[in-house]
Amino acid sequence: MPAGPEFVDYLRTAWDAGDAVFPLDQRLPDAAKHDVISSINPTVIITADGNRTPHTGPPVERGDALVVATSGSTGTPKGVVLTHDAVSASALAVHERLDVTASDRWFACLPVAHVGGLSVITRSIVTNTRLHVAERFTPEDYNDAADDGCTLVSLVATALARIDPSRFRTIVLGGSKPPDALAANVMTTYGMTETGSGIVYNGRPLRDVDIKIVDEEIYVRAPMLFRTYRDGTCPIDNDGWFATADLGRIDADGLLHVDGRRGDLIITGGENVWPEQVERVLLADPRIHDVCVAGVPDDEWGHVVIAWIVSDADIHIDDLRDVVKRSLPAPCAPKKVLRIETIPRTALSKPRRAELIASL
């Protein structure tokens, strides 16, 4: 069932019946859809024509509202179970931070199979805020929504680069790492499926969100945290803390800085290299249209830095290494560069590094 008014109606109906909802990504090929359904194991499948087919899965617990797939940037997505209490806590805290009033209207255009897109709809339902839903993002739909009175929108960086940000009062930016230069009305967010969408806005946690750093890893405790994974596992400790597997720090002003996923950190010759820093430097080169950087095991260095690039130009590796070394320490310079047609990405624009590494 694609995103749209009918999707919202079915979501409301399911909630009224005491059911939780899992949105299946419509862009997946059939085989991948079957794999996800097998992993999530729902009780009923409702198709775009409203047909209901019983499935084998166990029911959710009373109070559960959503099952949402993690982004799947590193492997098979997991089903995150979010309760109505968590969904409400997220919606109210976000609207408090954004100073949402009765005159505001959300534009939902990100994929509803991911929490960044789905949360726009659920917070509108929880707070009874006006809502305009599009099946997918296009610059034309963005402008139409602005003409229709929408004032709030959640976007990813690739979409932000294609629009005029001044047309909305506030743009909430999530997904992949944001660009360096942002309009004043763009608020960067940090969060994940397990936190029910963004919980840190422009570096500052939302109300009732606790953040601490343990051995460089970000830990979160908040009322919008998930209850469990669909398979029954729950990594939240007895004091309510969830270890995110993201590495970061809190500066002297109390602002959170996120370096990246622990698994993405490249340690080459004993030196730490963050792939997103290298990607940002390479993308500044006008000859490179897109890039992904990752570490690959190596007997001598532990890991070596490899860059996959999309480019029409004939660029020598020494040239690219010099580009990186002008801005970053020498260990950040890629030891190998591979040219490909497109960088595989998730719906939220995160590069699928594991997929590229596996292709070697």
PyMOL commands that set and color helices and strands:
alter all, ss='L'
color gray80, all
select helices_A, chain A and resi 5-16+30-40+84-98+115-127+139-147+157-160+165-167+193-195+262-264+275-283+317-325+330-332+353-358
alter helices_A, ss='H'
color red, helices_A
select strands_A, chain A and resi 44-46+52-54+64-69+79-83+105-108+130-133+152-156+170-174+186-192+197-201+204-205+210-214+217-221+228-229+242-250+256-261+266-268+271-273+288-298+302-311+336-339
alter strands_A, ss='S'
color yellow, strands_A
deselect
rebuild
show_as cartoon
